[in-house]
Amino acid sequence: MTGRVHPGESNSSYVMEGLIQFLVSGEAVARALRDRYVFKIVPMLNPDGVIVGNYRCSLSSHDLNRQYPNPSSKLFPECFAVK
């Protein structure tokens, strides 16, 4: 699960925080999910874009959401690592 792929999606930070709080809670459903699945969570995939105030692009002016089909480990290491 990834959040803030597009820096301007600040609502995703709120959603990721809620997701993490739920998954580590003592709720029966959360316990069952933890027993059955491994969750890989990246709360903010594009921190550089967030820091410089971009709305949709990374620091290199690319939309990271468009890089997943064949991400370069040098140009888009965050997408490469997630994939």
Backbone as JSON Lines, residues from 0, in Angstrom:
{"i":0,"aa":"M","n":[0.85,-1.16,0.0],"ca":[0.0,0.0,0.0],"c":[0.9,1.22,0.0]}
{"i":1,"aa":"T","n":[0.6,2.14,-0.87],"ca":[1.41,3.34,-0.98],"c":[0.54,4.58,-0.84]}
{"i":2,"aa":"G","n":[1.11,5.59,-0.24],"ca":[0.45,6.88,-0.12],"c":[1.34,7.97,-0.66]}
{"i":3,"aa":"R","n":[0.74,9.09,-0.99],"ca":[1.43,10.28,-1.48],"c":[2.31,9.99,-2.7]}
{"i":4,"aa":"V","n":[1.82,9.13,-3.61],"ca":[2.5,8.96,-4.89],"c":[2.47,10.29,-5.62]}
{"i":5,"aa":"H","n":[1.32,10.93,-5.61],"ca":[1.19,12.31,-6.07],"c":[1.26,13.2,-4.83]}
{"i":6,"aa":"P","n":[2.23,14.1,-4.78],"ca":[2.43,14.91,-3.57],"c":[1.19,15.67,-3.1]}
{"i":7,"aa":"G","n":[0.36,16.1,-4.03],"ca":[-0.8,16.9,-3.66],"c":[-1.93,16.1,-3.02]}
{"i":8,"aa":"E","n":[-1.8,14.8,-2.97],"ca":[-2.87,13.97,-2.4],"c":[-2.68,13.87,-0.88]}
{"i":9,"aa":"S","n":[-2.8,15.01,-0.23],"ca":[-2.56,15.05,1.21],"c":[-3.55,14.2,1.99]}
{"i":10,"aa":"N","n":[-4.75,13.98,1.43],"ca":[-5.72,13.13,2.12],"c":[-5.22,11.7,2.27]}
{"i":11,"aa":"S","n":[-4.31,11.27,1.4],"ca":[-3.81,9.9,1.52],"c":[-2.95,9.72,2.78]}
{"i":12,"aa":"S","n":[-2.33,10.79,3.26],"ca":[-1.59,10.69,4.52],"c":[-2.53,10.36,5.67]}
{"i":13,"aa":"Y","n":[-3.69,10.98,5.65],"ca":[-4.7,10.72,6.68],"c":[-5.21,9.27,6.57]}
{"i":14,"aa":"V","n":[-5.43,8.81,5.35],"ca":[-5.92,7.44,5.14],"c":[-4.86,6.43,5.58]}
{"i":15,"aa":"M","n":[-3.6,6.68,5.23],"ca":[-2.53,5.75,5.62],"c":[-2.38,5.7,7.14]}
{"i":16,"aa":"E","n":[-2.49,6.85,7.79],"ca":[-2.4,6.87,9.26],"c":[-3.53,6.03,9.87]}
{"i":17,"aa":"G","n":[-4.73,6.19,9.35],"ca":[-5.86,5.41,9.85],"c":[-5.69,3.93,9.59]}
{"i":18,"aa":"L","n":[-5.17,3.59,8.43],"ca":[-4.93,2.18,8.09],"c":[-3.93,1.55,9.05]}
{"i":19,"aa":"I","n":[-2.84,2.25,9.28],"ca":[-1.81,1.72,10.18],"c":[-2.36,1.59,11.6]}
{"i":20,"aa":"Q","n":[-3.06,2.61,12.06],"ca":[-3.64,2.53,13.41],"c":[-4.6,1.35,13.53]}
{"i":21,"aa":"F","n":[-5.4,1.12,12.49],"ca":[-6.33,0.0,12.53],"c":[-5.57,-1.33,12.53]}
{"i":22,"aa":"L","n":[-4.59,-1.47,11.64],"ca":[-3.88,-2.75,11.51],"c":[-3.12,-3.13,12.77]}
{"i":23,"aa":"V","n":[-2.65,-2.17,13.54],"ca":[-1.92,-2.5,14.76],"c":[-2.82,-2.54,15.99]}
{"i":24,"aa":"S","n":[-4.12,-2.33,15.78],"ca":[-5.06,-2.32,16.9],"c":[-5.38,-3.75,17.35]}
{"i":25,"aa":"G","n":[-6.12,-3.82,18.42],"ca":[-6.55,-5.11,18.95],"c":[-7.87,-5.6,18.39]}
{"i":26,"aa":"E","n":[-8.41,-4.91,17.4],"ca":[-9.68,-5.33,16.8],"c":[-9.55,-6.75,16.24]}
{"i":27,"aa":"A","n":[-10.63,-7.51,16.35],"ca":[-10.63,-8.9,15.87],"c":[-10.32,-8.97,14.38]}
{"i":28,"aa":"V","n":[-10.9,-8.09,13.61],"ca":[-10.66,-8.09,12.16],"c":[-9.19,-7.77,11.87]}
{"i":29,"aa":"A","n":[-8.63,-6.8,12.56],"ca":[-7.23,-6.45,12.37],"c":[-6.32,-7.62,12.72]}
{"i":30,"aa":"R","n":[-6.63,-8.3,13.81],"ca":[-5.83,-9.47,14.2],"c":[-5.9,-10.56,13.13]}
{"i":31,"aa":"A","n":[-7.1,-10.79,12.61],"ca":[-7.27,-11.81,11.57],"c":[-6.5,-11.43,10.3]}
{"i":32,"aa":"L","n":[-6.54,-10.17,9.94],"ca":[-5.78,-9.72,8.77],"c":[-4.28,-9.9,8.97]}
{"i":33,"aa":"R","n":[-3.78,-9.54,10.15],"ca":[-2.35,-9.7,10.44],"c":[-1.94,-11.17,10.43]}
{"i":34,"aa":"D","n":[-2.85,-12.04,10.84],"ca":[-2.54,-13.48,10.84],"c":[-2.48,-14.05,9.43]}
{"i":35,"aa":"R","n":[-3.21,-13.46,8.5],"ca":[-3.32,-14.03,7.16],"c":[-2.46,-13.35,6.1]}
{"i":36,"aa":"Y","n":[-2.09,-12.09,6.32],"ca":[-1.43,-11.32,5.27],"c":[-0.19,-10.61,5.8]}
{"i":37,"aa":"V","n":[0.72,-10.34,4.88],"ca":[1.88,-9.5,5.16],"c":[1.59,-8.16,4.49]}
{"i":38,"aa":"F","n":[1.58,-7.11,5.26],"ca":[1.3,-5.78,4.74],"c":[2.61,-5.05,4.51]}
{"i":39,"aa":"K","n":[2.78,-4.55,3.31],"ca":[3.93,-3.72,2.98],"c":[3.39,-2.32,2.73]}
{"i":40,"aa":"I","n":[3.77,-1.41,3.6],"ca":[3.18,-0.08,3.6],"c":[4.26,0.97,3.39]}
{"i":41,"aa":"V","n":[4.05,1.83,2.4],"ca":[4.92,2.98,2.16],"c":[4.03,4.2,2.31]}
{"i":42,"aa":"P","n":[4.06,4.83,3.49],"ca":[3.11,5.93,3.75],"c":[3.31,7.15,2.86]}
{"i":43,"aa":"M","n":[4.56,7.41,2.41],"ca":[4.82,8.56,1.55],"c":[5.85,8.16,0.51]}
{"i":44,"aa":"L","n":[5.39,7.79,-0.68],"ca":[6.29,7.32,-1.73],"c":[7.11,8.46,-2.33]}
{"i":45,"aa":"N","n":[6.58,9.66,-2.33],"ca":[7.2,10.77,-3.04],"c":[7.5,11.94,-2.09]}
{"i":46,"aa":"P","n":[8.35,11.74,-1.07],"ca":[8.61,12.82,-0.13],"c":[9.3,14.03,-0.76]}
{"i":47,"aa":"D","n":[10.15,13.8,-1.76],"ca":[10.82,14.92,-2.42],"c":[9.82,15.85,-3.09]}
{"i":48,"aa":"G","n":[8.85,15.27,-3.76],"ca":[7.81,16.07,-4.4],"c":[6.97,16.82,-3.39]}
{"i":49,"aa":"V","n":[6.73,16.21,-2.24],"ca":[5.97,16.87,-1.17],"c":[6.76,18.06,-0.63]}
{"i":50,"aa":"I","n":[8.05,17.85,-0.38],"ca":[8.88,18.9,0.21],"c":[8.95,20.13,-0.67]}
{"i":51,"aa":"V","n":[9.08,19.95,-1.99],"ca":[9.21,21.11,-2.89],"c":[7.85,21.68,-3.3]}
{"i":52,"aa":"G","n":[6.77,21.05,-2.88],"ca":[5.44,21.58,-3.14],"c":[4.84,21.2,-4.48]}
{"i":53,"aa":"N","n":[5.36,20.15,-5.1],"ca":[4.76,19.7,-6.36],"c":[3.37,19.14,-6.09]}
{"i":54,"aa":"Y","n":[2.53,19.21,-7.11],"ca":[1.18,18.66,-6.94],"c":[1.1,17.22,-7.45]}
{"i":55,"aa":"R","n":[1.7,16.95,-8.59],"ca":[1.54,15.65,-9.2],"c":[2.86,14.93,-9.47]}
{"i":56,"aa":"C","n":[3.97,15.64,-9.58],"ca":[5.23,15.07,-10.04],"c":[6.24,14.92,-8.92]}
{"i":57,"aa":"S","n":[7.26,14.13,-9.23],"ca":[8.39,13.96,-8.32],"c":[9.34,15.14,-8.5]}
{"i":58,"aa":"L","n":[10.44,15.1,-7.79],"ca":[11.45,16.15,-7.9],"c":[12.01,16.22,-9.31]}
{"i":59,"aa":"S","n":[12.02,15.09,-10.02],"ca":[12.53,15.06,-11.4],"c":[11.45,15.41,-12.43]}
{"i":60,"aa":"S","n":[10.32,15.92,-11.96],"ca":[9.2,16.34,-12.84],"c":[8.54,15.2,-13.59]}
{"i":61,"aa":"H","n":[8.52,14.03,-12.98],"ca":[7.84,12.88,-13.58],"c":[6.7,12.44,-12.67]}
{"i":62,"aa":"D","n":[5.65,11.96,-13.31],"ca":[4.51,11.39,-12.58],"c":[4.88,9.95,-12.24]}
{"i":63,"aa":"L","n":[5.16,9.69,-10.97],"ca":[5.6,8.35,-10.57],"c":[4.55,7.28,-10.82]}
{"i":64,"aa":"N","n":[3.3,7.67,-10.86],"ca":[2.23,6.7,-11.11],"c":[2.32,6.13,-12.52]}
{"i":65,"aa":"R","n":[3.02,6.79,-13.42],"ca":[3.16,6.32,-14.81],"c":[4.41,5.49,-15.0]}
{"i":66,"aa":"Q","n":[5.2,5.28,-13.96],"ca":[6.48,4.6,-14.1],"c":[6.44,3.12,-13.71]}
{"i":67,"aa":"Y","n":[5.34,2.65,-13.18],"ca":[5.28,1.27,-12.68],"c":[5.44,0.18,-13.73]}
{"i":68,"aa":"P","n":[4.98,0.36,-14.98],"ca":[5.13,-0.76,-15.93],"c":[6.58,-1.23,-16.11]}
{"i":69,"aa":"N","n":[7.53,-0.3,-16.15],"ca":[8.93,-0.67,-16.34],"c":[9.83,0.37,-15.66]}
{"i":70,"aa":"P","n":[9.84,0.41,-14.34],"ca":[10.58,1.47,-13.65],"c":[12.1,1.27,-13.72]}
{"i":71,"aa":"S","n":[12.81,2.34,-13.94],"ca":[14.26,2.33,-13.93],"c":[14.74,2.41,-12.47]}
{"i":72,"aa":"S","n":[15.69,1.57,-12.12],"ca":[16.21,1.6,-10.75],"c":[17.01,2.87,-10.48]}
{"i":73,"aa":"K","n":[17.51,3.51,-11.53],"ca":[18.29,4.73,-11.36],"c":[17.43,5.98,-11.41]}
{"i":74,"aa":"L","n":[16.46,6.02,-12.32],"ca":[15.63,7.21,-12.48],"c":[14.45,7.24,-11.51]}
{"i":75,"aa":"F","n":[13.89,6.07,-11.21],"ca":[12.7,5.99,-10.35],"c":[12.9,4.89,-9.3]}
{"i":76,"aa":"P","n":[13.87,5.07,-8.41],"ca":[14.17,3.99,-7.45],"c":[13.01,3.67,-6.52]}
{"i":77,"aa":"E","n":[12.16,4.66,-6.21],"ca":[11.04,4.39,-5.32],"c":[10.04,3.44,-5.97]}
{"i":78,"aa":"C","n":[9.74,3.65,-7.25],"ca":[8.82,2.75,-7.96],"c":[9.46,1.37,-8.17]}
{"i":79,"aa":"F","n":[10.74,1.36,-8.48],"ca":[11.45,0.11,-8.67],"c":[11.42,-0.72,-7.39]}
{"i":80,"aa":"A","n":[11.65,-0.07,-6.25],"ca":[11.67,-0.79,-4.97],"c":[10.29,-1.31,-4.59]}
{"i":81,"aa":"V","n":[9.27,-0.52,-4.84],"ca":[7.91,-0.95,-4.51],"c":[7.48,-2.13,-5.38]}
{"i":82,"aa":"K","n":[7.83,-2.04,-6.65],"ca":[7.43,-3.12,-7.57],"c":[8.2,-4.38,-7.25]}
